[in-house]
Amino acid sequence: MHRAAERFWRCYRDLPDEVREMADPPYHTGIVFLLLFIVYQLYLYSYTRYAWLIVLSVFDIVIIYLTREEYKRVKRKGIFDR
């Protein structure tokens, strides 16, 4: 592991619990943002019938799935509790 990463995790551990909770990766925020974006894309599709909006929405769903799986993996392994 790189020395900068070691120093980062040491500093991260020294933060108060309240600050550490705020500093955790914003997985949920990203998922909510993508869900709102999908709703907007489907709204646009209802007016334009532009097929690429459906393709983009499916891609966003895949990204949401991958984000959720990564979040579960990170929580399970306790990567941010170093």
C-alpha positions as CSV (number, residue, x, y, z in Angstrom):
1,M,0.0,0.0,0.0
2,H,1.2,3.5,-0.8
3,R,2.4,5.6,2.1
4,A,-0.1,8.4,1.3
5,A,-2.9,5.8,1.6
6,E,-1.6,4.7,5.0
7,R,-1.4,8.3,6.3
8,F,-4.9,8.9,4.9
9,W,-6.4,5.9,6.8
10,R,-4.5,6.9,10.0
11,C,-6.0,10.4,9.8
12,Y,-9.4,9.0,8.9
13,R,-9.4,6.8,12.1
14,D,-8.5,9.8,14.2
15,L,-11.5,11.7,13.1
16,P,-14.5,12.0,15.5
17,D,-17.3,9.5,14.8
18,E,-19.7,12.2,13.7
19,V,-17.2,13.5,11.1
20,R,-16.3,9.9,9.9
21,E,-20.0,9.2,9.3
22,M,-20.2,12.4,7.1
23,A,-17.0,11.5,5.3
24,D,-18.2,8.0,4.3
25,P,-18.5,7.5,0.6
26,P,-21.8,8.9,-0.7
27,Y,-23.2,5.8,-2.3
28,H,-26.8,6.5,-1.3
29,T,-26.6,10.0,-2.7
30,G,-25.3,8.8,-6.0
31,I,-28.1,6.2,-6.2
32,V,-30.8,8.7,-5.5
33,F,-29.3,11.1,-8.0
34,L,-29.4,8.4,-10.7
35,L,-32.9,7.4,-9.9
36,L,-34.1,11.0,-10.2
37,F,-32.2,11.3,-13.5
38,I,-33.9,8.1,-14.8
39,V,-37.3,9.7,-13.9
40,Y,-36.3,12.8,-15.8
41,Q,-35.1,10.7,-18.8
42,L,-38.4,8.8,-18.9
43,Y,-40.3,12.1,-18.7
44,L,-38.3,13.4,-21.7
45,Y,-38.9,10.1,-23.5
46,S,-42.7,10.5,-23.1
47,Y,-42.5,13.7,-25.1
48,T,-39.7,13.0,-27.6
49,R,-39.9,9.2,-28.1
50,Y,-36.1,9.4,-28.5
51,A,-35.0,5.7,-28.0
52,W,-31.6,6.6,-26.7
53,L,-33.2,7.9,-23.5
54,I,-34.4,4.3,-22.8
55,V,-30.9,2.9,-23.5
56,L,-29.4,5.6,-21.2
57,S,-31.9,4.7,-18.5
58,V,-31.0,1.0,-18.7
59,F,-27.3,1.9,-18.5
60,D,-28.1,4.0,-15.4
61,I,-29.9,1.0,-13.8
62,V,-26.8,-1.1,-14.4
63,I,-24.7,1.6,-12.7
64,I,-27.1,1.7,-9.7
65,Y,-26.8,-2.1,-9.4
66,L,-23.0,-1.9,-9.5
67,T,-22.9,0.9,-7.0
68,R,-25.2,-1.0,-4.6
69,E,-23.1,-4.1,-4.9
70,E,-19.9,-2.2,-4.3
71,Y,-21.5,-0.5,-1.2
72,K,-22.4,-4.0,0.2
73,R,-18.9,-5.3,-0.5
74,V,-17.3,-2.3,1.2
75,K,-19.6,-2.6,4.2
76,R,-19.0,-6.3,4.5
77,K,-15.2,-6.0,4.3
78,G,-15.1,-3.0,6.6
79,I,-12.8,-1.2,4.2
80,F,-13.6,2.2,5.7
81,D,-13.1,1.0,9.3
82,R,-9.4,0.6,8.9
